[in-house]
Every structure is written in C-alpha cells, then in structure tokens.
Amino acid sequence: MRCNEFRVPRGLVLAGGAQAGFTLLELLMTMVVMGVLLAIAVPAFESIVQGQHDSDITGQFAQDLAWAQGEALSGQTVTITMGSDGSWTTTETSYNSSTKTTTTNTITGHSLSSAQLLADAPGVQCTVVGGSSSSCAATMSFSSIGVVSGAPSGVVEYKAGSNVSSFQLFASGSLVPNPGYAS
C-alpha cells in the first residue's frame, strides 16, 4: 500500500460502491432549519430567564423578611427600608447597656442594593397595586412579636416586560407570594 493511498473504512461504503455522506444541499438545509429554530428559541429563553430573575427577587425578599422577623423575635430592632426602585436595605439596631450607646448596622447579606437589582434584573420596575401609593418606598419595622409596621399597603409587583412577580405583606408578618393566584 502506498502512503498517499486512501482507504475507506469498512461500514462507510454503501451497497453498489457509493460512499456514505451528506450532500452540500442537505447540509445547507439542516443549517437553515437550525437557524430558524434558534431564532424562535432564543427570545423565548431570554423571557424565561428574566422571569426567573424577577421571581428570585421576591424569593430573596421573603427570605430576608423571615430573617428580620427572627432577629426581632430574639430582641433585636430590625428595619427594612424599601427604595422606590424595589431595592431594600436591612438594618439592625442594638443597644449596649454598659456603654449606653446605640449602634445601627446595615446587614448587607439581607439587603439588595440598587446596583445589585439592576445587575440581577435589568429593566425591572417595582410598583404597588391596590395600595394608597404606587411607590414601593416604605420603611418596615418589626416588633418583638414579629408584627410588621410600615409595610406597603397593596401588592408589591416586580415587572419586566410581560413578566410579573409579586407578593403581599400583611401586618402580621405573613408574606403571600403571587397573591393573585392565592386561594
């Protein structure tokens, strides 16, 4: 056998001696079909991802709310301040009886800054539906029995395009996610 001689491996030769493979036309048609499928799938996928980010925001708020209530039940003074853009800052105030000083600390692990909100859910808008104000801005305080004062009255909605994620917070400290679907 010569070095420049090419042999077709067994199994790639069709009956009658023709070689197996794709024609250029078949390859082009496959690429066109894949392009059409991608053109349909990519926008739908982006919409799903954005909806998940919006849902994650309300889920994170619910977790931070539960943490704040737990801290308040243990005797700490906790405040969650929501901005009009839907971000929030959680602070904890403690009193040192020996030095007679009050210290207020921002709890970054239980806060969502405007920059984080913009990075996680670009274009999201926060509004209150059915309340006395449509702004999400509110300062909520938690009592030592878990009661919330200053919560937005109405349903807080995070909306980006057609994706909506919402919750309603009651004075009792109960948070109902997607209250339009609650029964």
Backbone hydrogen bonds, N-H to C=O, Kabsch-Sander energy under -0.5 kcal/mol:
donor,donor_aa,acceptor,acceptor_aa,energy
5,E,2,R,-1.0
12,L,9,P,-1.6
14,L,12,L,-0.6
14,L,18,A,-3.8
17,G,14,L,-1.8
18,A,15,A,-0.5
20,A,12,L,-2.6
27,L,23,T,-2.1
28,L,24,L,-2.4
29,M,25,L,-2.4
30,T,26,E,-2.1
31,M,27,L,-2.0
32,V,28,L,-2.2
33,V,29,M,-2.3
34,M,30,T,-2.3
35,G,31,M,-2.2
36,V,32,V,-2.3
37,L,33,V,-2.3
38,L,34,M,-2.4
39,A,35,G,-2.2
40,I,36,V,-1.5
41,A,37,L,-2.5
42,V,38,L,-2.5
44,A,40,I,-0.9
45,F,41,A,-2.5
46,E,42,V,-2.5
47,S,43,P,-2.0
48,I,44,A,-1.9
49,V,45,F,-2.5
50,Q,46,E,-2.4
51,G,47,S,-2.3
52,Q,48,I,-2.0
53,H,49,V,-2.0
54,D,50,Q,-2.2
55,S,51,G,-2.1
56,D,52,Q,-2.4
57,I,53,H,-1.7
58,T,54,D,-1.5
59,G,55,S,-2.1
60,Q,56,D,-2.6
61,F,57,I,-2.4
62,A,58,T,-2.2
63,Q,59,G,-1.9
64,D,60,Q,-2.6
65,L,61,F,-2.7
66,A,62,A,-2.2
67,W,63,Q,-2.3
68,A,64,D,-2.5
69,Q,65,L,-2.5
70,G,66,A,-2.2
71,E,67,W,-2.4
72,A,68,A,-2.4
73,L,69,Q,-2.4
74,S,70,G,-1.1
75,G,72,A,-1.6
76,Q,71,E,-2.2
77,T,93,T,-1.5
78,V,76,Q,-0.7
78,V,142,F,-0.5
79,T,91,T,-2.4
80,I,140,M,-2.5
81,T,79,T,-0.5
81,T,89,T,-2.8
82,M,80,I,-0.6
82,M,138,A,-3.0
83,G,87,S,-3.0
86,G,83,G,-1.7
88,W,112,L,-2.0
89,T,81,T,-2.1
91,T,79,T,-2.9
91,T,89,T,-0.5
92,E,105,N,-2.5
93,T,77,T,-3.3
94,S,92,E,-0.5
94,S,103,T,-2.8
96,N,101,T,-3.0
97,S,95,Y,-0.8
100,K,96,N,-1.5
101,T,96,N,-1.2
103,T,94,S,-2.9
105,N,92,E,-2.5
105,N,103,T,-0.5
107,I,90,T,-3.4
108,T,106,T,-1.1
110,H,107,I,-1.6
111,S,108,T,-1.3
112,L,88,W,-2.7
117,L,113,S,-2.6
118,L,114,S,-2.5
119,A,115,A,-2.2
120,D,116,Q,-3.0
121,A,117,L,-2.7
124,V,121,A,-1.9
125,Q,159,K,-2.6
127,T,157,E,-2.1
128,V,134,S,-1.7
129,V,127,T,-0.5
129,V,155,V,-3.1
136,C,84,S,-0.5
138,A,82,M,-1.5
140,M,80,I,-3.3
140,M,138,A,-0.5
141,S,149,S,-2.4
142,F,78,V,-1.6
143,S,147,V,-2.5
146,G,143,S,-1.9
148,V,171,A,-2.8
149,S,141,S,-2.5
154,G,152,P,-0.7
155,V,129,V,-2.8
156,V,154,G,-0.5
156,V,167,F,-2.7
157,E,127,T,-3.4
157,E,155,V,-0.6
158,Y,165,S,-3.3
159,K,125,Q,-2.9
159,K,157,E,-0.6
160,A,163,N,-2.2
163,N,160,A,-2.0
165,S,158,Y,-2.4
167,F,156,V,-1.9
168,Q,176,V,-2.0
169,L,154,G,-0.5
170,F,168,Q,-0.5
170,F,174,S,-2.7
173,G,170,F,-2.3
176,V,168,Q,-2.9
178,N,166,S,-3.5
181,Y,178,N,-2.3
182,A,179,P,-0.5
